[in-house]
Amino acid sequence: MSDRTADVSLRLLAPRLTALGTGDGNALQNVNTTPLPNCAMCFVQDSGTLYRLDKLSTLTPALPTDLGIIIPASGPGRWLALSGFALGEALSYQIAMDQASSTVDTSDNNWAAFDAGTKWTVADGVITNTGLIVDTSFWSSATPGAGILTYSGPTAFLLFSADVTAEGGNQDTLFGVYITKNGGFIGGTDVLVREQQSGLAANVTGPMQIHTESRLIAQSGDTFQIILIDHASPGVDAVVLRASLAVTLA
């Protein structure tokens, strides 16, 4: 029997009450996927989420309690959240710099990443300088680190937003901020279409705020991070006082 001619009852399953539960007859995870066609679908009531079965997928959630990816208790493939709360929860992620400042080496007028010793957090509140990173089904990061988000979910079109507050000392500055995918443009000098810029004249002090967004395709294994450049004066590093990188459904 081909997937196309599979019975409707196998292609669109009766709703399940919950997503997880290997011994729970009301849980989607307890469904044996062996007799199901690829791309079978099922709605889970408690999270209001529609799932699609990918019988070839071997994706593994970062946390077993996350709902974006469900590993069947028996049978091949993965149940992937297609819409609803579980999808939004798995795809949404944000980290923020968790220290008073971080110096980014923009002194040679090249695109540069944060230092690998920078602390980050997913929490809100006062700056603790300790770092707190919690992974989700589709996202992981590290602290200390260069502020890199690593994606492990299904192919998706996502919106990335970066906010940076920086200052550059007593020289002309024209800082650019960009969200790079898989480390693209690091070390280069180009003025990029999707970068956002802000600058100060010599002898004018004070931080500047820069916001930029990019809508990007994310595939499992892709990485995303903030990079900076100073287009104006050689020898100026960006002293970053605040930085955050967030991702949501586009």
FENWOQUI-V407955 format. One record per backbone hydrogen bond with DSSP energy under -1.0 kcal/mol. NH is the residue of the N-H (numbers start at 0). CO is the residue of the C=O. Records with the same first field share a line. If there is no record, write none. Layout:
NH->CO, CO
This chain:
9->6
10->6
11->7
12->40
15->42
16->25
17->25
23->20
26->23
27->17
28->18
30->27
32->73
35->32
38->52
39->36
40->10
41->50
43->48
44->15
45->16
48->43
49->82
50->41
51->79
52->39
53->77
56->53
65->62
69->78
72->28
77->53
78->69
79->51
80->67
81->49
82->49
84->46
87->83
88->84
89->85
90->86
91->87
92->246
94->244
95->120
96->242
97->118
101->239
103->237
105->103
108->105
110->187
111->227
117->114
120->95
121->131
131->119
135->138
139->149
144->117
148->223
149->139
150->221
151->137
155->217
157->215
158->247
159->213
160->245
161->211
162->243
163->209
164->241
165->207
166->238
170->168
172->199
174->197
175->228
176->195
177->226
179->224
181->222
183->180
185->182
186->110
187->184
194->191
195->176
197->174
203->200
207->165
209->163
211->161
213->159
215->157
217->155
220->150
221->218
223->148
224->179
226->177
227->111
228->175
230->173
234->106
237->103
238->166
239->101
240->164
241->164
243->162
244->94
245->160
246->92
247->158
249->156
